[in-house]
Amino acid sequence: MQVAPASMSNRLGHRLSLLGDRDVLHVAVVASAACVLSAGLVYVGYFVHVLRVARNAPCQPERGECVLLFGKHAPGGRLDQDFEARLDRAVSLWRERPPRNVVLLGGGAANEPSEAELARHGLLARGFASDAPMQLESESRDTLQNLRNARAMLGEGMRSRVTLLSSRYHLARCALFARQLGYDWELCAAEPRLSLSPRMMWRLAGEAAYVCMSDIGARWARLTGNRRMLARVS
């Protein structure tokens, strides 16, 4: 019997666990109903929101006291163009105005470097000082876990504004969860501008579906007083 690579099985296992989660299924039904009953207008609204955030996000934070650098799936330790762009932007911010600390986010498969560790290696290779104030959060498997674990790590640092640094298509999701988790946040885009290629439009469409389901799910949980569901996004 052929065994799937650890990175694939770990990532696939996480996604399958979500598909079998009753709260996730509940939210999917509610969000789908909202989209169908609105003849798709609800989804269109979220797509426009994700597109607007991706297009208008700045490349320079106003404060930049603490930077949260989101990792990205890197099978076999291979960084793709999006991950590389995030590292390049972090280096640019460091050289122009060093933040108080940088939190590198992202776990990984067993027996492989985590996304946070890959980010650290990439930053050091780009000239980051070895004693730069970096913290690694290497246990999370998705954006919500990234931010929840970072919140626990920061402690009193949560009172300061944090900069959410990621790819443009990903920023609306980051902002949604940061708001739900009580962050004082600002956005920083990895790329200098949004390029509306077919690949990017596909990514934006997927992000819009994710943000739609997550936001409607949180609103539904508040409306129905479902404390279990609310606890998962707060």
C-alpha positions as CSV (number, residue, x, y, z in Angstrom):
1,M,0.0,0.0,0.0
2,Q,1.3,3.4,-0.9
3,V,1.5,5.9,1.9
4,A,0.9,9.6,1.3
5,P,3.7,12.0,2.1
6,A,3.5,13.4,5.7
7,S,2.9,16.9,4.5
8,M,0.0,15.8,2.4
9,S,-1.6,13.5,5.0
10,N,-1.2,16.1,7.7
11,R,-2.8,18.9,5.6
12,L,-5.5,16.6,4.2
13,G,-6.3,15.2,7.6
14,H,-6.9,18.7,9.0
15,R,-9.2,19.6,6.1
16,L,-11.1,16.3,6.4
17,S,-11.5,16.9,10.2
18,L,-13.2,20.2,9.4
19,L,-15.5,18.6,6.8
20,G,-16.7,16.2,9.4
21,D,-17.2,18.9,12.1
22,R,-20.8,19.4,12.9
23,D,-20.3,23.2,13.5
24,V,-18.6,23.6,10.2
25,L,-21.4,21.7,8.4
26,H,-24.0,23.8,10.2
27,V,-22.3,27.0,9.1
28,A,-21.9,25.7,5.5
29,V,-25.7,25.1,5.3
30,V,-26.6,28.5,6.7
31,A,-24.2,30.3,4.5
32,S,-25.3,28.4,1.4
33,A,-28.9,29.1,2.2
34,A,-28.1,32.8,2.5
35,C,-26.4,32.8,-0.9
36,V,-29.1,30.8,-2.6
37,L,-32.0,32.8,-1.2
38,S,-30.3,36.1,-2.2
39,A,-29.7,34.7,-5.8
40,G,-26.0,34.9,-5.2
41,L,-25.9,38.6,-4.1
42,V,-24.6,37.7,-0.7
43,Y,-21.6,36.0,-2.2
44,V,-21.1,38.8,-4.6
45,G,-21.0,41.2,-1.7
46,Y,-18.2,39.2,0.0
47,F,-16.3,38.9,-3.3
48,V,-16.3,42.7,-3.7
49,H,-15.2,43.1,-0.1
50,V,-12.3,40.7,-0.5
51,L,-11.3,42.3,-3.8
52,R,-11.4,45.8,-2.3
53,V,-9.3,44.8,0.7
54,A,-6.8,43.1,-1.7
55,R,-6.6,46.1,-3.9
56,N,-6.4,48.8,-1.3
57,A,-4.2,47.3,1.4
58,P,-1.1,49.3,2.0
59,C,2.5,48.0,1.9
60,Q,3.7,50.2,4.8
61,P,2.1,49.9,8.2
62,E,1.3,53.1,10.1
63,R,2.7,51.8,13.4
64,G,4.3,48.5,12.8
65,E,5.1,47.8,16.5
66,C,4.6,44.1,16.1
67,V,4.4,42.2,12.8
68,L,2.5,39.0,12.5
69,L,3.9,37.2,9.4
70,F,1.6,34.5,8.0
71,G,3.2,31.4,6.7
72,K,2.0,29.3,3.7
73,H,1.9,25.7,2.9
74,A,5.3,24.6,1.7
75,P,5.4,20.9,0.9
76,G,8.9,19.5,1.3
77,G,10.1,22.8,2.6
78,R,9.8,24.5,-0.8
79,L,8.6,28.1,-0.6
80,D,6.4,29.3,-3.4
81,Q,6.2,32.8,-4.9
82,D,3.6,34.0,-2.4
83,F,5.6,32.9,0.6
84,E,8.8,34.5,-0.8
85,A,6.9,37.8,-1.3
86,R,5.8,37.8,2.3
87,L,9.4,37.3,3.5
88,D,10.6,40.0,1.1
89,R,8.1,42.5,2.5
90,A,9.1,41.6,6.1
91,V,12.7,42.4,5.3
92,S,11.7,45.7,3.7
93,L,9.8,46.7,6.8
94,W,12.7,45.7,9.0
95,R,15.2,47.8,7.1
96,E,13.0,50.9,6.9
97,R,11.7,50.8,10.5
98,P,12.4,47.7,12.6
99,P,9.3,46.6,14.6
100,R,9.5,45.7,18.3
101,N,9.1,42.0,17.4
102,V,8.1,39.7,14.6
103,V,5.9,36.7,15.1
104,L,6.3,34.0,12.5
105,L,3.1,32.0,12.1
106,G,2.4,28.5,10.8
107,G,2.8,24.8,11.7
108,G,3.7,21.9,9.5
109,A,3.7,18.2,9.0
110,A,5.4,15.8,11.3
111,N,9.1,15.4,10.7
112,E,9.2,18.5,8.5
113,P,10.1,22.1,9.2
114,S,7.1,24.2,10.2
115,E,6.0,27.2,8.2
116,A,7.3,29.4,11.0
117,E,10.7,27.7,10.9
118,L,10.9,28.1,7.1
119,A,10.1,31.7,7.5
120,R,12.9,32.2,10.0
121,H,15.4,30.5,7.8
122,G,14.2,32.7,4.9
123,L,14.5,35.9,6.8
124,L,18.0,35.1,8.1
125,A,19.1,34.3,4.5
126,R,17.8,37.7,3.5
127,G,19.9,39.5,6.1
128,F,17.9,39.5,9.3
129,A,20.2,39.5,12.3
130,S,20.3,36.3,14.2
131,D,19.4,38.1,17.4
132,A,16.4,39.9,15.8
133,P,13.3,39.7,18.1
134,M,11.5,36.9,16.4
135,Q,8.9,34.5,18.0
136,L,7.8,31.3,16.3
137,E,4.3,30.0,16.5
138,S,4.6,26.5,15.0
139,E,1.5,24.6,16.1
140,S,-1.3,26.1,14.0
141,R,-2.8,24.7,10.8
142,D,-5.0,27.5,9.6
143,T,-5.4,31.3,9.8
144,L,-7.8,31.3,12.8
145,Q,-5.4,29.1,14.7
146,N,-2.5,31.3,13.7
147,L,-4.1,34.3,15.3
148,R,-5.4,32.5,18.4
149,N,-2.0,31.1,19.2
150,A,-0.3,34.4,18.5
151,R,-2.7,36.1,20.9
152,A,-1.7,33.7,23.7
153,M,2.0,34.2,22.9
154,L,1.7,38.0,22.9
155,G,0.0,38.3,26.3
156,E,0.2,42.0,27.3
157,G,1.5,42.7,23.8
158,M,-2.1,42.4,22.6
159,R,-2.7,45.9,23.8
160,S,-0.4,47.2,21.0
161,R,-1.4,47.4,17.4
162,V,-0.2,44.5,15.3
163,T,0.5,44.4,11.6
164,L,-1.0,41.5,9.7
165,L,1.4,40.8,6.8
166,S,0.3,38.4,4.2
167,S,-0.6,38.1,0.5
168,R,-3.2,40.5,-0.8
169,Y,-5.8,37.8,-1.5
170,H,-5.5,36.5,2.1
171,L,-5.8,39.8,3.9
172,A,-9.6,40.0,4.2
173,R,-9.6,36.6,6.0
174,C,-6.8,37.8,8.3
175,A,-8.7,41.0,9.1
176,L,-12.0,39.1,9.8
177,F,-10.4,36.8,12.3
178,A,-8.3,39.5,13.9
179,R,-11.4,41.5,14.5
180,Q,-13.2,38.5,16.0
181,L,-10.3,37.8,18.3
182,G,-10.0,41.3,19.7
183,Y,-6.8,42.5,18.0
184,D,-6.0,46.1,17.4
185,W,-4.7,45.5,13.8
186,E,-3.6,47.0,10.5
187,L,-2.9,45.3,7.2
188,C,0.3,45.1,5.2
189,A,0.3,43.6,1.7
190,A,3.2,41.5,0.6
191,E,2.9,42.5,-3.1
192,P,3.3,46.1,-4.2
193,R,0.0,45.9,-6.1
194,L,-2.8,43.5,-7.0
195,S,-2.4,41.7,-10.3
196,L,-5.8,40.4,-11.6
197,S,-4.5,37.4,-13.4
198,P,-6.8,34.3,-13.9
199,R,-5.0,32.6,-11.0
200,M,-5.5,35.6,-8.7
201,M,-9.2,35.8,-9.6
202,W,-9.6,32.2,-8.7
203,R,-7.8,32.8,-5.4
204,L,-10.0,35.8,-4.6
205,A,-13.1,33.7,-5.4
206,G,-12.1,31.0,-3.0
207,E,-11.2,33.5,-0.3
208,A,-14.6,35.2,-0.8
209,A,-16.4,31.9,-0.2
210,Y,-14.3,31.2,2.9
211,V,-14.9,34.7,4.4
212,C,-18.6,34.5,3.5
213,M,-19.0,31.2,5.4
214,S,-16.9,32.4,8.4
215,D,-18.6,35.7,8.8
216,I,-22.1,34.4,8.3
217,G,-21.3,31.6,10.7
218,A,-20.2,34.0,13.4
219,R,-23.2,36.2,12.9
220,W,-25.5,33.2,13.0
221,A,-23.9,32.0,16.2
222,R,-24.4,35.4,17.9
223,L,-28.0,35.5,16.6
224,T,-28.9,32.1,18.0
225,G,-26.8,32.4,21.1
226,N,-24.7,29.3,20.3
227,R,-21.9,29.6,22.8
228,R,-20.0,26.6,21.5
229,M,-19.7,28.1,18.0
230,L,-18.9,31.5,19.3
231,A,-16.1,30.1,21.4
232,R,-14.5,28.8,18.3
233,V,-14.1,32.2,16.7
234,S,-13.4,34.4,19.8
